[in-house]
Amino acid sequence: MARRCELTGKGPMTGNNVSHAVNRTRRRFLPNLVNVSLLSDALGRAVKLRISAAALRSVEHRGGLDAFLLKADDSELSSNALALKKEVRAALAAA
């Protein structure tokens, strides 16, 4: 399973551990990923996603999963999230 947020595309970054003697060794900064179930109003069901904690705050700030997906750029979304976005668009068009 990739260490990448399904909604924002946030992934691991690299940097250095710096000791007191200023010796540098490479390290990885991993995103804070959490497994969550978000409720989609358009679909009327919960959707399980693996997203970062920052993305979870962004979803709440934008007014829910549906609003976040409709505003999100397709290049950042995972294949699972793209399929979900397509479902939401279809459900909103039918309503």
C-alpha positions in Angstrom: 0.0 0.0 0.0 1.4 3.3 -1.1 2.2 6.0 1.6 0.2 8.6 -0.3 -3.0 10.5 0.6 -5.9 9.6 -1.7 -7.3 13.1 -1.8 -4.3 15.5 -1.8 -1.6 13.3 -3.2 0.7 14.1 -0.3 3.5 11.6 0.0 6.9 11.0 1.7 9.5 13.7 1.6 13.2 13.4 2.2 15.6 15.4 4.3 18.5 15.0 6.8 18.9 14.0 10.4 21.4 16.5 11.7 23.4 15.6 14.8 24.9 17.9 17.4 28.2 17.5 15.5 26.3 18.5 12.3 26.7 15.0 10.7 24.0 14.6 8.1 22.3 11.3 7.4 19.3 10.9 5.0 15.8 10.3 6.4 12.2 10.2 5.2 9.3 12.3 6.5 6.2 10.2 6.2 2.7 11.8 5.9 0.3 11.4 8.8 -2.1 9.0 7.1 -5.3 7.8 8.8 -8.1 5.4 7.7 -11.4 7.2 7.8 -15.0 6.7 6.7 -16.4 9.9 5.3 -20.1 10.3 4.6 -21.1 11.4 1.1 -24.3 13.3 1.0 -24.9 12.8 -2.7 -24.4 9.0 -2.6 -26.0 8.6 0.9 -23.3 6.2 2.1 -20.0 6.2 3.9 -16.8 5.8 1.9 -13.5 4.4 3.3 -10.4 6.4 2.4 -6.8 6.6 3.5 -6.1 10.3 3.8 -3.7 12.6 5.6 -4.8 14.4 8.8 -4.4 17.8 7.0 -6.7 16.5 4.2 -9.3 15.6 6.8 -9.3 19.1 8.1 -9.6 20.4 4.5 -12.6 18.2 3.8 -14.3 19.6 6.9 -13.4 23.2 5.9 -14.8 22.9 2.4 -18.1 21.5 3.6 -17.8 17.7 3.3 -16.5 15.1 1.0 -18.6 15.9 -2.0 -17.6 19.6 -2.1 -14.0 18.7 -1.7 -14.0 16.2 -4.5 -15.8 18.5 -6.9 -13.3 21.3 -6.3 -10.2 19.0 -6.3 -7.9 18.7 -9.3 -8.0 15.3 -11.0 -4.2 15.0 -11.1 -4.0 14.9 -7.2 -6.7 12.3 -6.7 -6.1 8.6 -6.6 -7.9 6.2 -9.0 -10.3 5.3 -6.1 -11.1 9.0 -5.4 -11.5 9.7 -9.2 -14.1 7.0 -9.4 -15.8 8.4 -6.4 -15.8 11.9 -7.9 -17.4 10.5 -11.0 -20.1 8.8 -8.9 -20.8 12.0 -7.0 -21.1 14.0 -10.2 -23.6 11.5 -11.7 -25.6 11.4 -8.5 -25.8 15.2 -8.4 -26.8 15.4 -12.1 -29.6 12.9 -11.5 -31.0 14.7 -8.5 
